[in-house]
Amino acid sequence: MRIVRSTRKPVAALLLIWLSACATAGRWNEVAVTPQPTRRTLYAGSVRVTTSGGTVYAFRGAWVGPDSLGGWLVEPAGAELSFALGDVTRLEVRGAPRQAQSPGIEGDGDQKWFMILLGAYFAVGIVGGIIYARNWGCCQWQ
């Protein structure tokens, strides 16, 4: 199989961009916990909370109130758990810190990035298949 030289560089550039996006999407970033005047959902998506006892809890979305922080547990799914702000030693969110757009949002922003990456994966596969078919000689394209 021979690959046309003019297509190697663009495909390589697309793969590098795609790989760098994948590498940063799963990174955990620590965020500061600031008390809110009322209970508000601040973070949508994957959240980790570390308590003063060293226990780490995995949440899907987190809310902050005047004296407490809580969220919806990953396991058991949807169960709500909260802590006093003094007991929370670390709050981390996956990817770039995303704040919820309005109170009560419990969505997962990671699904959007998964769909974008999946679409890019299929696009690269289609382009690669066309290049392969064209260079293999099965199609008579001019």
ROFI-341770 format. One line per 3 residues: their letters; for each residue x, y, z of N, C-alpha, C. Coordinates in pm, 1 decimal, decimal comma. Last residue first. Example, Ala and Ser with C-alpha at 12.3 -4.5 7.8 and 13.67 -1.06 7.14 Angstrom:
<recs>
SA> 1285,0:-225,0:708,0:1367,0:-106,0:714,0:1290,0:3,0:787,0; 1319,0:-569,0:780,0:1230,0:-450,0:780,0:1320,0:-330,0:780,0
</recs>
This chain:
<recs>
QWQ> -1038,5:999,2:-1088,2:-943,6:1082,5:-1162,9:-907,6:1205,2:-1082,3; -1087,3:670,2:-977,3:-1109,1:814,0:-958,6:-1002,2:890,1:-1034,6; -1171,8:384,6:-975,8:-1113,1:456,8:-1088,7:-1145,3:606,0:-1077,8
CCG> -1077,5:171,4:-709,4:-1170,5:269,8:-766,3:-1099,5:347,2:-875,4; -874,6:14,6:-629,4:-1004,8:-48,8:-648,7:-1104,3:44,5:-714,2; -624,8:107,8:-571,5:-655,4:83,9:-711,9:-789,4:19,2:-734,3
WNR> -520,0:203,5:-345,3:-517,9:59,4:-363,0:-552,4:22,1:-506,2; -569,2:471,8:-334,6:-432,7:428,8:-362,5:-422,0:278,3:-387,1; -842,8:476,2:-274,4:-792,4:547,6:-392,3:-653,6:496,9:-432,0
AYI> -857,5:337,1:-34,7:-925,9:285,4:-153,6:-871,8:349,1:-280,6; -706,4:509,8:130,9:-665,3:371,8:109,7:-726,9:316,5:-18,5; -861,6:742,7:120,9:-722,1:746,5:73,7:-673,4:605,2:43,1
IGG> -1095,9:641,8:235,5:-1097,9:695,6:99,5:-957,0:697,2:40,4; -1001,9:572,5:491,6:-1057,9:470,5:403,6:-1061,2:515,9:258,6; -927,0:825,6:590,4:-826,6:721,1:572,1:-874,9:610,9:479,0
VIG> -1180,5:945,3:600,8:-1077,0:1001,9:514,0:-968,4:897,7:487,8; -1299,1:774,2:791,8:-1355,9:786,4:657,3:-1252,3:840,5:559,8; -1132,2:817,6:1016,3:-1147,0:684,2:958,3:-1201,6:688,0:816,4
VAF> -1175,1:1087,6:1064,0:-1040,4:1044,0:1027,1:-1046,3:905,4:963,2; -1447,0:1068,4:1133,4:-1406,3:1149,8:1019,0:-1267,8:1108,3:970,4; -1438,6:909,8:1365,3:-1503,8:858,4:1244,8:-1463,0:937,6:1121,1
YAG> -1300,4:1090,0:1531,9:-1246,7:956,8:1506,0:-1306,5:898,9:1377,6; -1477,4:1302,5:1544,6:-1345,5:1322,7:1483,4:-1282,2:1188,7:1447,1; -1688,5:1175,7:1682,2:-1709,4:1227,5:1547,1:-1577,5:1248,2:1473,6
LLI> -1557,9:1127,8:1925,2:-1606,9:1015,7:1847,0:-1631,3:1057,7:1702,2; -1512,0:1389,3:2009,7:-1397,3:1302,7:1979,0:-1439,7:1181,5:1896,3; -1779,8:1469,1:2047,4:-1692,5:1542,0:1954,3:-1574,7:1454,1:1912,8
MFW> -1863,2:1286,9:2242,8:-1928,6:1285,9:2111,6:-1844,2:1359,8:2007,1; -1696,7:1361,6:2454,4:-1690,3:1226,1:2402,2:-1750,5:1221,4:2262,5; -1784,6:1618,6:2502,3:-1648,8:1598,9:2449,8:-1632,1:1459,4:2393,2
KQD> -2041,8:1561,2:2602,7:-2026,6:1645,6:2484,5:-1889,6:1623,0:2422,2; -1986,7:1416,2:2832,3:-2052,0:1347,3:2721,8:-2037,7:1427,6:2592,8; -1889,3:1597,0:3014,8:-1793,1:1506,8:2951,6:-1854,9:1435,1:2831,4
GDG> -2096,3:1731,3:3133,8:-2034,4:1794,8:3018,2:-1933,7:1706,2:2948,0; -2380,3:1614,8:3259,2:-2241,5:1571,9:3247,5:-2181,7:1630,0:3120,4; -2616,1:1793,7:3472,9:-2566,6:1729,6:3351,1:-2420,6:1693,6:3356,4
EIG> -2766,3:1917,4:3660,6:-2691,9:1800,6:3705,7:-2626,4:1728,9:3589,1; -2870,4:2230,9:3761,4:-2820,2:2152,1:3648,8:-2734,8:2038,1:3703,6; -2943,2:2393,0:3974,7:-3018,0:2271,3:3951,5:-2968,9:2186,7:3835,9
PSQ> -2881,8:2721,3:3847,7:-2899,6:2630,4:3961,2:-2981,4:2507,9:3921,4; -2700,9:2727,5:3534,2:-2805,5:2775,8:3622,7:-2822,4:2678,0:3737,5; -2462,8:2629,5:3426,9:-2519,9:2753,1:3375,2:-2627,6:2810,2:3466,1
AQR> -2186,4:2516,1:3623,0:-2320,3:2495,1:3570,2:-2378,5:2629,6:3529,6; -1850,9:2552,4:3519,8:-1956,8:2582,1:3613,7:-2090,3:2559,4:3546,0; -1572,6:2359,1:3479,8:-1694,7:2407,2:3414,0:-1797,3:2435,3:3520,9
PAG> -1230,9:2344,4:3459,4:-1341,7:2368,9:3551,4:-1460,5:2429,6:3477,2; -1132,2:2101,6:3218,3:-1133,5:2241,8:3258,7:-1249,8:2263,5:3353,4; -1117,9:1769,7:3364,3:-1107,0:1864,1:3253,5:-1101,0:2006,5:3305,2
RVE> -1300,9:1714,7:3660,2:-1231,5:1654,9:3545,4:-1234,1:1753,2:3430,2; -1227,3:1881,0:3968,0:-1318,1:1856,1:3856,8:-1237,0:1800,7:3740,6; -1195,2:1859,2:4321,6:-1135,2:1848,5:4188,6:-1244,2:1822,1:4085,8
LRT> -1130,7:1979,7:4636,5:-1237,6:1964,2:4537,9:-1172,5:1966,3:4400,5; -1025,8:1904,4:4966,5:-991,6:1920,4:4825,9:-1115,1:1895,3:4738,7; -1127,6:1898,4:5221,7:-989,6:1943,6:5205,7:-952,0:1968,9:5059,9
VDG> -1411,3:1950,3:5406,7:-1363,9:1930,1:5270,2:-1222,2:1986,1:5257,2; -1495,3:2025,0:5656,4:-1449,8:1887,0:5640,3:-1393,2:1858,5:5501,6; -1591,9:2282,3:5630,0:-1470,1:2262,0:5707,6:-1412,9:2122,3:5693,3
LAF> -1835,3:2245,6:5499,6:-1722,0:2301,7:5424,3:-1589,8:2282,3:5497,3; -1985,0:1928,8:5561,9:-1958,2:2064,4:5608,8:-1836,3:2116,5:5533,3; -2133,5:1748,9:5286,7:-2033,2:1762,6:5392,3:-2030,3:1907,3:5439,9
SLE> -2367,8:1515,2:5138,2:-2313,1:1648,9:5162,6:-2218,9:1646,4:5281,7; -2513,5:1329,6:4873,2:-2432,0:1329,0:4993,5:-2374,5:1468,4:5011,8; -2761,7:1145,5:4699,6:-2703,7:1275,5:4733,5:-2630,9:1266,1:4867,0
AGA> -2752,5:904,7:4443,0:-2768,2:933,2:4585,1:-2697,3:1063,9:4618,6; -2690,6:852,0:4175,2:-2790,6:953,1:4206,6:-2811,4:983,3:4353,0; -2577,1:526,6:4220,9:-2609,4:631,9:4124,6:-2721,1:722,8:4175,4
PEV> -2376,2:472,3:4501,6:-2492,6:433,4:4423,2:-2542,8:552,8:4342,3; -2172,0:613,1:4262,3:-2217,6:483,9:4315,5:-2258,2:501,8:4459,9; -2167,5:889,4:4223,5:-2160,4:802,1:4107,5:-2212,3:663,2:4147,0
LWG> -2377,7:1120,4:4406,7:-2277,3:1015,3:4398,7:-2285,1:937,2:4268,1; -2411,3:1456,0:4382,2:-2481,5:1332,7:4351,2:-2378,6:1224,8:4322,4; -2316,2:1674,8:4656,9:-2331,1:1636,6:4517,7:-2403,9:1505,2:4507,0
GLS> -2199,8:1953,2:4858,6:-2256,7:1821,4:4833,9:-2265,7:1792,8:4686,6; -2106,9:2154,3:5129,1:-2081,6:2117,0:4990,3:-2138,5:1977,0:4971,6; -2201,0:2427,3:5351,4:-2183,6:2287,2:5313,3:-2157,8:2272,0:5163,6
DPG> -2271,5:2684,4:5416,6:-2186,6:2612,7:5512,1:-2159,0:2467,8:5472,5; -2406,7:2790,3:5193,6:-2336,5:2880,8:5285,4:-2239,5:2808,9:5379,4; -2325,7:2549,4:4929,9:-2416,4:2634,1:5006,4:-2337,7:2724,2:5099,1
VWA> -2277,4:2396,7:4619,5:-2215,0:2462,0:4734,8:-2319,9:2552,2:4798,7; -2282,8:2087,8:4438,0:-2343,5:2213,6:4477,7:-2272,3:2266,5:4600,6; -2179,1:1898,0:4155,3:-2160,7:1938,5:4294,1:-2228,7:2072,2:4318,4
GRF> -2168,4:1610,2:3943,6:-2222,5:1741,9:3976,2:-2204,4:1771,4:4123,5; -2127,9:1320,8:4041,2:-2173,0:1372,3:3910,9:-2243,6:1502,8:3941,2; -1844,8:1224,1:4245,9:-1976,6:1282,9:4224,7:-2000,9:1308,4:4077,0
AYV> -1662,8:1024,5:4464,5:-1683,8:1059,3:4323,6:-1828,1:1105,2:4305,1; -1457,3:1089,7:4745,7:-1590,4:1058,9:4694,6:-1600,7:1106,2:4549,9; -1205,4:978,3:4956,1:-1234,5:1045,3:4829,6:-1370,3:996,2:4779,3
TGG> -1089,3:1036,3:5286,6:-1177,7:961,7:5197,8:-1208,3:1044,0:5073,6; -949,4:1185,8:5467,5:-874,4:1125,7:5357,9:-959,3:1043,9:5261,8; -1079,4:1332,4:5657,2:-1042,6:1196,1:5694,4:-965,2:1123,6:5585,7
STT> -1149,3:1560,6:5521,7:-1037,6:1570,3:5615,0:-992,7:1433,1:5663,0; -1221,2:1446,8:5179,6:-1256,3:1498,2:5312,2:-1134,1:1499,0:5402,7; -1238,0:1530,7:4846,7:-1156,2:1465,0:4948,5:-1188,5:1528,8:5082,3
VRV> -1431,6:1477,1:4564,0:-1422,6:1551,0:4689,9:-1340,4:1468,1:4787,5; -1452,8:1517,7:4217,5:-1398,6:1438,3:4328,4:-1386,1:1527,7:4450,3; -1677,7:1510,4:3943,9:-1620,9:1586,6:4054,9:-1568,9:1487,0:4158,3
SGA> -1797,5:1536,3:3617,1:-1723,9:1454,2:3712,8:-1652,8:1540,8:3816,1; -2079,1:1760,2:3583,8:-1983,6:1663,4:3532,9:-1914,6:1589,1:3645,9; -2093,2:2092,6:3695,7:-2162,1:1983,6:3627,6:-2056,1:1888,9:3574,1
YLT> -2085,2:2294,1:3976,7:-2005,4:2214,3:3884,7:-2088,6:2100,3:3827,7; -2279,4:2429,1:4126,3:-2171,3:2503,2:4062,2:-2097,8:2423,4:3956,1; -2590,2:2472,0:4239,8:-2510,9:2372,4:4167,9:-2405,2:2448,3:4089,2
RRT> -2632,3:2633,9:4553,1:-2626,4:2642,8:4406,5:-2543,6:2528,7:4351,5; -2783,9:2766,0:4833,7:-2736,3:2640,7:4774,7:-2746,7:2649,1:4622,5; -2671,0:3105,2:4881,8:-2774,9:3002,1:4879,3:-2715,8:2878,0:4813,6
PQP> -2416,5:3225,1:4897,1:-2524,9:3273,1:4983,8:-2643,8:3176,4:4990,8; -2140,9:2992,9:4912,0:-2240,9:3066,6:4835,1:-2352,9:3112,6:4929,0; -1788,9:2959,2:4974,0:-1927,6:2950,9:5021,1:-2019,0:3040,9:4937,3
TVA> -1572,9:2810,9:4749,6:-1617,1:2940,2:4802,3:-1761,4:2927,5:4848,3; -1304,2:2614,5:4691,2:-1441,8:2607,0:4739,3:-1475,0:2740,5:4804,8; -1105,0:2597,0:4396,3:-1128,5:2650,8:4530,3:-1277,1:2639,9:4565,0
VEN> -1006,9:2295,3:4230,1:-1073,7:2425,0:4231,2:-1099,1:2466,3:4375,1; -780,6:2095,1:4045,7:-831,3:2137,5:4175,9:-892,5:2277,0:4164,8; -846,7:1877,2:3780,8:-800,2:2010,1:3821,2:-863,7:2049,4:3953,2
WRG> -755,4:1587,8:3605,9:-827,2:1642,4:3720,8:-764,6:1775,8:3759,8; -785,4:1502,7:3260,5:-703,9:1555,3:3368,6:-792,4:1612,3:3479,6; -902,0:1416,8:3023,6:-918,3:1337,2:3143,4:-844,1:1387,3:3264,8
ATA> -831,2:1596,4:2819,6:-972,0:1582,5:2857,0:-989,7:1509,0:2989,8; -568,0:1590,7:2743,3:-607,6:1691,8:2840,2:-749,8:1673,8:2889,4; -556,1:1374,7:2562,7:-466,5:1375,8:2678,6:-511,2:1476,3:2784,1
CAS> -732,8:1443,6:2360,2:-763,5:1328,9:2445,8:-679,8:1331,9:2573,5; -594,0:1654,0:2243,6:-725,4:1679,9:2304,0:-763,0:1566,3:2398,7; -372,7:1519,0:2144,6:-352,6:1618,2:2250,5:-484,5:1653,3:2318,6
LWI> -498,8:1358,0:1949,7:-433,0:1295,8:2064,5:-410,1:1394,7:2177,2; -589,2:1556,4:1769,9:-684,4:1468,2:1834,6:-622,7:1403,9:1959,4; -347,3:1665,1:1682,8:-446,3:1750,1:1749,7:-543,7:1664,4:1829,1
LLL> -233,9:1437,0:1563,5:-167,3:1503,1:1676,0:-263,6:1592,2:1753,7; -419,0:1384,7:1357,2:-399,2:1286,7:1463,5:-330,8:1348,4:1585,3; -383,2:1614,4:1198,2:-513,0:1586,4:1260,8:-498,9:1487,8:1375,9
AAV> -116,2:1575,2:1118,8:-152,9:1693,1:1198,5:-286,7:1672,2:1268,6; -141,9:1340,2:967,0:-57,8:1340,2:1086,5:-92,3:1458,9:1177,4; -299,7:1438,2:759,1:-352,0:1332,3:845,1:-271,7:1326,5:974,6
PKR> -124,1:1630,3:643,8:-252,2:1671,0:702,7:-311,3:1565,6:796,5; 99,2:1453,0:572,5:113,5:1561,6:669,4:-20,1:1608,6:726,3; -8,1:1267,5:381,2:52,6:1223,9:506,8:54,6:1334,7:610,9
TSR> -90,9:1364,3:138,4:-192,6:1339,8:241,0:-133,7:1299,1:375,1; 126,6:1385,1:-27,3:53,5:1507,8:2,8:-53,2:1487,8:109,7; 213,8:1123,1:-68,0:286,9:1210,8:24,0:208,1:1335,4:62,7
VIR> -10,9:856,6:-65,7:32,4:977,0:-135,2:95,8:1071,2:-34,3; 96,4:540,6:19,5:18,0:656,7:59,9:76,0:778,6:-10,0; 63,9:211,4:-91,1:140,1:336,2:-91,8:46,4:451,1:-56,8
M> 83,6:-116,9:0,0:0,0:0,0:0,0:88,6:123,9:0,0
</recs>
